[in-house]
Amino acid sequence: MRRDAGPGTAGRGAAGGDAAARAGRGFVALYGLQRAGDLRYVFSPYRICPLGAHVDHQDGVVTGMAIDQGVVVAFAPRADGRVRGASADFPGEVAFDVRAVPPAVPGEWGAFLGGAALVLQDRVTYGVDLFVLGQLPIGGLSSSAAVAIGYLLALEHANTLQVTPEENALLVHRIENEYVGLHAGVLDQSMILFARRDRLLRLDCRSGAREYVAFGTPDAAARPPAIAIAYSGRSEALVGTGYNQRVAECRAAAARLLELAGHEIPPGGARLRDVPPDVYARYGPALPAPLGRRAAHYFGEQDRVEAGMDAWRAGDSVRFGHLVTESGRSSIEKYECGAPELVALYEALMATRGVYGARFSGAGFRGSCLALVDPEATTAVGQEVRARYLRAYPQYAATFGFFRCASGPPARLVIPERHSRGHLPREVP
């Protein structure tokens, strides 16, 4: 099953604009023009996580924001309870009844659609026809969480359900953990559902507490770094990689630390958040490999989150970028994730003038790197990184991509101004 099972290289465009028009045309081509008057759209953005990598499943503290690129779901309600879905980037149609959701099929792009229907099953009677389209390549931007949210919002709208963002965050967690089989935390969906434009979100994954921080002080007029996504050209599902193994190792490290300190294991099992920092400082050196490296990454990342928030508040791009780079290095050396392509891409970014900081975007087993870049240098950075990376991996010349993005608002419903093949949608207030 795919963690980032959302659509791939469908191209760029204004959020909810050109992409929605293309999604609408895809819908009409499959399900008929007579249904165009019933069309609605969800725009569900991708997310970035500059600091707080690989700690959400341990109830840690993370940072992130939504970006202005994402997934568009064009949908229309069905009174008979049937759900049908198609993708711009994956072949085949997914179809089932909301009263009889089939089990998840390994590798099936529509697994998250089935999961969305299952977690809402006791509240829905209307089904949907839908067509889903993504604006950037798959890998590291949480397209799986984006499509899961898109499907949830479509089904909720079709059934006139009033569901809070907080509840939807928990529903996505259920889809991933109970239906798809990925032991993920709440980072991805939280950044997509709770985002505010031009704000860095600090999220406590245990308490749910959120803090939104602007870059720099109002009187300093600091300019934030540009957000760039460098796509390696490699895509691979997270279930079947080392993702779940790393989660298990973190939890084993937490249990061992608590045992060494004579503390009780919580009823639901230990997470590294349960380990006081002084306990880690005293007993961390006694952890066997690789558990010691996993714990070192967690506690180091928590320190980087707090230092990074201070740098962001101060408008210090250089310091913040340095911390992001340290996070990337820790992900490679201590958390031990990163396909060779992703490591090479990270190194190419760090060797390029104008890059403040970089790290894997997402788990690092495939996909993309996040880079924070001097806003005046993004074009030159993209050209140099492409040349450096393709010298090592020329086979990805046709699929490598470098995209400049911006901070964006959360997932939302959009409604077309007019129902035609060329319409542009507007956002629901």
Secondary structure, DSSP 8 states (H G I E B T S, - for coil): --TT-S-------STTTHHHHHHHHHHHHHH-GGGGGG-EEEEEEEEE-SS-TT-GGGT-EEEEEEEEEEEEEEEEEETT-EEEEEESSS-SEEEEETTB-----TT-TTHHHHHHHHHTGGG---EEEEEEEESS-SSSS-HHHHHHHHHHHHHHHHTT----HHHHHHHHHHIIIIII-----SHHHHHHHH--TT-EEEEETTT--EEEE-SS-TTTT----EEEEEE-S----SBTTBHHHHHHHHHHHHHHHHHHTT----TT---GGGS-HHHHHHHGGG--TTHHHHHHHHHHHHHHHHHHHHHHHHT-HHHHHHHHHHHHHHHHHTS----HHHHHHHHHHHTSTTEEEEEESSSSSSSEEEEEE-TTSHHHHHHHHHHHHHHH-GGGTTT-EEEEE-B----EEEEESS-STT--EEE--
